[in-house]
Amino acid sequence: MDNKKNDRYYLEKIIVDLEFVVAHTAGKTKDDIVSDELLIDSVMFRIIQIAENNNRLSDGFKAAHKEVPWLSIKGMRNIIVHDYGYVDLTIVYDTVSKGIPDMLDKLRLIRNDLSPQ
């Protein structure tokens, strides 16, 4: 992939971060995840990165793909960043176990439907 920073570029970055989270949390229980300080820090960092790249996607791209919860992504980032040291890890676990795999599937389909550039 070239370094042209367009919707495809940011979509790929989001997918890479989603894949990281899925790969490192698959098969883990809530207790497994929340008791692993490095893992939970890594997951929260990746969620923040996903939201930052989400913000760089064009409004047109987001409007064309309303099946993706774009506002929820931003909301999750805000919870992590602005709760200043206290994040309800149940919300993080629910996001990791349900929301992220679903979003990854949706974004892979979108990527597959994009015309090559």
PyMOL commands that set and color helices and strands:
alter all, ss='L'
color gray80, all
select helices_A, chain A and resi 7-25+30-34+37-56+59-64+70-82+89-113
alter helices_A, ss='H'
color red, helices_A
deselect
rebuild
show_as cartoon
